[in-house]
Each structure stands twice: as C-alpha cells, then as structure tokens.
C-alpha cells in the first residue's frame, strides 16, 4: 500500500473516532449533577391580588365593621404581634385600630387639631404620620406638624411626647430597636434615635439639602420620606416630597453599614414613571418603603399611584396598580387594581403587604400567591 493511501485511511479513521467521541460513541456519558434552581426574588403582579381591608372609599370618621368604617387621609400603617393593624388617620388626627375580626376603633386623638399629651381621651395631634408598634405594644407616632415624636401607651391609657424638633414622615426600627427617620426642616439628614436615652445621632447627611453620594458625613439628601433596614444592616431611604416647597428628589438611596451612600434607583429631581434598572427607572414622589427577608424593597410611589418593587440587583418593576393612572377603589388582580396617592406600607402577620391608600381613604392589602 502506498504511503499516500495509508495516510488517507489514517485521517478517515481519526475523524471517525473524533466524531464518535463527540457523540459519546460506545461509552456512557458521565452523568451531570442537577444544578439547583435559583429561588425567585420578589413578586410578580400576575401572582398578586388587591383587596380592601377597611374603609368605604369616601372620607369620613366612623368606627365599626371594617367595610363600613371611614378614614380621612390615612397615611401609614403598622402591625403588632397579634395581627392588629394601627392606622395614622391624618385629617381625623387620630390613631385607629383594625382588629383581626375587622372591627375599627379609635384609640386616641381626633379633631380639633392640637398638641396635647395626657389621657387617651384628652390627647390631641396635629398631623399624625409615621407609625410604629413597639415590642410591649407602645405605639410611636411622628406628629409631623407639631415636630414631635409621640408615644401612645394603651395599657397605661395615656399619650406622651418622646422628643421634639422631630420633622419625620415615615419611620423604621433598626436592629437594636432604635428609631430611624429623616431629620431637619427639609429632612436632609438620616438620624437614629435611642428610645432609652432619647439621644439622637446622625447616620448620614452633611446637614445641607441636596444630592450627593459618598461617605455618610459628606452625602446629601433632600426630603427623606420613607426609611427601612434589611437583615444585613443596610438602610434604604426614599426621597419623595416636600409639601412646603412642592418639590421632590424622586430617588431611592442606600446607606451601607460602613456609611457609604449610593443611589439605588431613580434620577435626581426627574419625576416620571419607568420600570428598569438603577438610574433608568423613574419615580414620582415615592413616600414609604419596606424591605422583606429577601432584600426586596417595596415602595409606595405616591405620585404615580402605584406600588413598585426593587430586587437586590436594582431592577425596578411595578407590583400593583396602573402607574400614572389614579383610580377610585378598585380591587382584584394587582395589575388591574387602582390606588390614589398610596403612602404607607407594612407587612401583615402573613407576609402580605398592607397599603395606606391615602386619597381613597382606606386600607388595602396586596395578597401574594
């Protein structure tokens, strides 16, 4: 056999062997371990529904069964360990409770406007806004126009002032039980208030209003409206609206445990509606925010009349409501429901999201499937 023919046969055999090897010819392929599937983060609008917890959709002040009771500009909600829902009912200047059976009662306050501590019956507020429930059932209230933090003590039957010069809208507890809030006339700083010592410390903010990321002491904020903390100690801030100036920053910011401030989503002073990632997204006067165990943020995008969410990788999506389209009380699938200037958020005992639907004068619940 000539060398040329022998070489040709070798090449054919080589290629055939390579082809068989590539196809697993004659051998069992080594089984590959099944890769674990990534757990989904956040919620899809298609898997959520909206229902009314309490209120008729019309402004008023009435206790009683949940769907007969009336509120007037409810702006925040909080939940205790027994499932009671507490409401700061701004224009009624009261604190109301929705029991697990749906019965609505007034705990304290009521018109006329005032600034008075004392018994639950005698106490008066100016504009009760942010609300938190402590571990012993004490109810902390940001009485914004009185620039005070008040505490309602139902077991003792009284209301007391905790501190003054307190301009906060919404509030949150940190991991040690201190209160986090916006501070200053333009809420240009984030502060931590120790409830035992009544001492305040600045967490972030230079003291001047504006916009700047960077180290905590050099960062600038304007109109801090909502605030929350995740399990890793990151503090998230929404910069929403200044009613006095009718202005807004329309941002979501983060303060890391090392004090570094970054922008999570939105564009400074650029109001609008757009889902997307980071600075491509747009908000319009975001007010309250809360953080779930997965690190997902939920935002009451008040000016857009909808509820948004941000996953840990910075992607913004619309969870409930039709952004840019305010609507009267409409329950049902999350993408079809309507809100009107929603402002306060809290998780209920089952992990669903409660919403103070301010200009629909009711409390709603987003139920996750």
Residue, then its C-alpha position, 0 to 999 in steps of 0.5 A: x500500500x502506498x504511503x499516500x493511501x495509508x495516510x488517507x485511511x489514517x485521517x478517515x479513521x481519526x475523524x471517525x473516532x473524533x466524531x464518535x467521541x463527540x457523540x459519546x460513541x460506545x461509552x456512557x456519558x458521565x452523568x451531570x449533577x442537577x444544578x439547583x434552581x435559583x429561588x425567585x426574588x420578589x413578586x410578580x403582579x400576575x401572582x398578586x391580588x388587591x383587596x380592601x381591608x377597611x374603609x368605604x372609599x369616601x372620607x369620613x370618621x366612623x368606627x365599626x365593621x371594617x367595610x363600613x368604617x371611614x378614614x380621612x387621609x390615612x397615611x401609614x400603617x403598622x402591625x403588632x404581634x397579634x395581627x392588629x393593624x394601627x392606622x395614622x388617620x391624618x385629617x381625623x388626627x387620630x390613631x385607629x385600630x383594625x382588629x383581626x375580626x375587622x372591627x375599627x376603633x379609635x384609640x386616641x386623638x381626633x379633631x380639633x387639631x392640637x398638641x396635647x399629651x395626657x389621657x387617651x381621651x384628652x390627647x390631641x395631634x396635629x398631623x399624625x404620620x409615621x407609625x410604629x408598634x413597639x415590642x410591649x405594644x407602645x405605639x410611636x407616632x411622628x406628629x409631623x406638624x407639631x415636630x414631635x415624636x409621640x408615644x401612645x401607651x394603651x395599657x397605661x391609657x395615656x399619650x406622651x411626647x418622646x422628643x421634639x424638633x422631630x420633622x419625620x414622615x415615615x419611620x423604621x426600627x433598626x436592629x437594636x430597636x432604635x428609631x430611624x427617620x429623616x431629620x431637619x426642616x427639609x429632612x436632609x439628614x438620616x438620624x437614629x434615635x435611642x428610645x432609652x436615652x432619647x439621644x439622637x445621632x446622625x447616620x448620614x447627611x452633611x446637614x445641607x439639602x441636596x444630592x450627593x453620594x459618598x461617605x455618610x458625613x459628606x452625602x446629601x439628601x433632600x426630603x427623606x420620606x420613607x426609611x427601612x433596614x434589611x437583615x444585613x444592616x443596610x438602610x434604604x431611604x426614599x426621597x419623595x416630597x416636600x409639601x412646603x416647597x412642592x418639590x421632590x428628589x424622586x430617588x431611592x438611596x442606600x446607606x451601607x453599614x460602613x456609611x457609604x451612600x449610593x443611589x439605588x434607583x431613580x434620577x435626581x429631581x426627574x419625576x416620571x414613571x419607568x420600570x428598569x434598572x438603577x438610574x433608568x427607572x423613574x419615580x414620582x414622589x415615592x413616600x414609604x418603603x419596606x424591605x422583606x427577608x429577601x432584600x426586596x424593597x417595596x415602595x409606595x410611589x405616591x405620585x404615580x399611584x402605584x406600588x413598585x418593587x426593587x430586587x437586590x440587583x436594582x431592577x425596578x418593576x411595578x407590583x400593583x396598580x396602573x402607574x400614572x393612572x389614579x383610580x377610585x377603589x378598585x380591587x382584584x388582580x394587582x395589575x388591574x387594581x387602582x390606588x390614589x396617592x398610596x403612602x404607607x406600607x407594612x407587612x401583615x402577620x402573613x407576609x402580605x403587604x398592607x397599603x395606606x391608600x391615602x386619597x381613597x381613604x382606606x386600607x388595602x392589602x396586596x395578597x401574594x400567591 
